[in-house]
């Protein structure tokens, strides 16, 4: 009886693993001749998904980052001072500069420009796979936070959802902060 159960469990696990491999997206093939891509990132903290997602649009050497939040209908008429600033981030790989912009509820706009160097401050710690693509895993430490960045060169695009933690020369698919805050790509479209 125990052997039959173990055998069935083993067969089930083999089926699940093989199905996952067959169903894995072929992102390198899908975006091979694309002019640009969109990458959707989901964030979670200690295993719980955070609301909304980040949309990264890559076109050539330019990257645009947009936060997409779920509709909030619980307060139909929020006070202007309670509104969240509208933010945007842009990365230009040609000039090697990251731009951040915020429009405050009172209409005031603040911005910052930060130059970057590829791979500065990173140490390669290993390799892995995410979304079926080969990744290099880099590690850095910023203000006592340990940050792991997974990036790939399997597709011909570069971009990162968090330029403030460093910019590798590839497409970042996963960022792990202190082992419990994860921002990872969930899908890529043309």
C-alpha positions, 0 to 999 in steps of 0.5 A: 500500500505504501509503495503504491502511494509513493509510486503515485506521488512520484509519478505525479511529481514527474508529471508536474515537473515535465508539464512546467518545463513544457509550458515554460515561455520561450521568451528569447524566441518571442522577442527575437526581432522585437523593437521593444518589450514590456516586462511586468514585475510583481512585488511580494514581502515575506511571501505576500503579494503587494497590490499593483505591479510595475511595468517596464517598457524597453525601447532600444536603449531607453527604459520607462518604469510605471507603477500600476495600482489597482483602482481605489474606490473606497474614498470617492473624493480624496483630499488633494493633500492625501493623494499620492505623488505621480512618479516616473523613472527613466533609464537611458543606457546611451548616456548612462543616466537614471532619471526620477520624477515626481509630481506632488499633489500641489502640482510641484514637480521634483526630479533627480538625475543619477549617473551609473556604471554597469555592474559597479558595486556588484559581486557575481555569486552564482547562476540560476533560471527565471522565466526559463532564462539563464540568469547571472546572480549578482550581490551588493550591499547598500546601507546594510541591506543585502541585495541580489540581482538576477539578470539575463543576456538571453534576450537582446534588451537591457533594463532594471526595475531598480536603478538605485541598487545598481545597473547590470549590463542585461535585463533584470528579472529578479531583485531580492532585498534581505531575503524577504522582499522580492520584485520579479518579472512575471511575464514579458511581451512584445 
